[in-house]
């Protein structure tokens, strides 16, 4: 069923008016405007266009079902689930969205298959090909990924990501040791002009902010906890490479094989916290997978800040 919201615009930018009427983030509003799913007086407008006020805004939150998106029986590790959403612990090597070269075998195919078997819905407001998806992890990054089961939950989660109120913590093992125990990287990220398959810190790139803390160091390596404040493609990988601290195992960004001959990036989404639709706060944590634990052991580094197990806590009910 299509969900539509209609309202009267206040003076100002088009994306701001759409966000206010639909109760979504500006980033989400911009996506809907670009898809033609948010119309001003029945016509498409650009996000930056100025409205005089009084125009009719019609927003189609739900997207048409993509009949070509096939469900597959791919195992998923579910850490938390309720009627509105679930959080999975994604394995390294699993692509999130179908795309060129990955038409099947993705997290989305697995989610569609699981929903079909259980008779459950998935959120549709993010658009065709993204049922329930509100954020992503790179193929070879492991860890926590939240998925919406309803349109309302998906809109709520997208708004929280857009407002940067979702807490995310990644763990990375890097080659080299930072000069300070804590730091903040503020450097724009965009497509690397010398290698279009990479991202890099470039003039004219999109705003990108990452904070880090050194959990342990020695032997030419450092174990970092990282909090990306923005969500740019390959942000953490590009920022650390920019500092001369490439993630071990990240061959694309100059990390080289990691301790224990690790050949995928030592990057794990270890913690995730956000508000549930009912108002409570959910905090989820994920233990390092076996390959990263083995690589860390080979580096002779460890930290009691690492989650000892995988689980969750709900507070504020």
C-alpha positions, 0 to 999 in steps of 0.5 A, a space after each residue: 500500500 502506498 503511503 502519501 502525505 500532503 501539506 502546505 509549504 512554508 516559505 524556504 527551500 523545497 527540501 526543508 518543506 518536504 522534510 517538515 511535511 513528511 516528518 523525515 530528514 532533509 537527506 531523505 527528502 532530497 532523495 524523494 525529490 530526485 526520484 520524483 516521489 515528492 511533488 510541488 503543485 504536482 510538478 518536480 522541483 529541485 531540492 534547492 529551489 525556493 518556495 514562496 509558501 502556500 504551495 501544495 506538497 505531496 510526498 509518496 513515502 512508499 516505493 513500488 515493489 521491485 518484482 525483479 528482486 528475488 528472495 534467497 535462502 542466505 543465512 543471516 545472524 539476527 542479534 535483535 528483532 521486534 515488530 518494527 526492525 531487526 539488527 543483523 551481524 553482517 559477515 564479511 564478503 556479503 554485499 548489502 545492495 544488488 548492483 552491477 556485478 552483484 545481482 544476487 547473493 546480497 543482504 537484500 536478497 537474504 532479507 527478502 527471502 527471510 521476509 517471504 518465509 516468515 510472512 513479514 514486511 520490509 520497509 519500502 520508503 527508501 526506494 526500489 531495491 532497498 527494502 528496509 535498508 537505512 545504511 550500509 556496510 562495505 562488502 568486506 566490513 563485518 558487523 552491525 546493520 539495522 533493517 526496518 520492517 515497516 515504513 514508519 520504522 524506516 522513516 524514523 531510522 532514516 531521520 535519526 541517521 540524517 540528524 546524526 543521532 545514531 551512535 556508531 562505533 567501529 573497530 579497526 587495526 591500522 598500520 602505524 601509530 597515531 601521534 595522539 591518543 584521541 583525534 578528530 578527522 575533518 576532511 572532505 571525501 570524494 571520488 579519487 581522481 587517480 583511481 575511480 574505484 577508491 574514495 579519497 580526501 579531495 578538494 570539493 568532496 563532501 563533508 566528512 568527520 571521523 573521531 577516533 581513540 587509540 585502544 592499544 598500540 605496539 609493534 607498528 600497529 594501533 587498535 582504534 575505536 572510530 565514530 564516523 559522524 557522517 556517512 560517506 562511502 569508504 569514509 573511515 578507510 579513506 580518512 585513515 589512509 589520508 593520515 598515513 594509517 591504512 587499515 591492515 588487510 585493506 589492499 585497496 587503500 594501501 594497508 597490505 596483508 594484516 597480521 596473521 596474513 589477513 587479506 580483508 580490511 580489519 574493520 568491524 561495526 562493533 556498536 550501534 545505538 538508536 531510538 526505537 519507534 516506541 521511544 526506548 533506546 536500543 544499544 547493540 554490540 558485536 564481538 569481533 569475528 574469528 578472522 579478526 580475533 586471530 589477526 589481533 592475536 597475531 599483532 599481540 594487541 588487545 583491549 577490554 573495550 572490545 565487546 566480549 560477546 554479541 548482544 543488546 540492551 534496551 533502556 528508557 522503557 
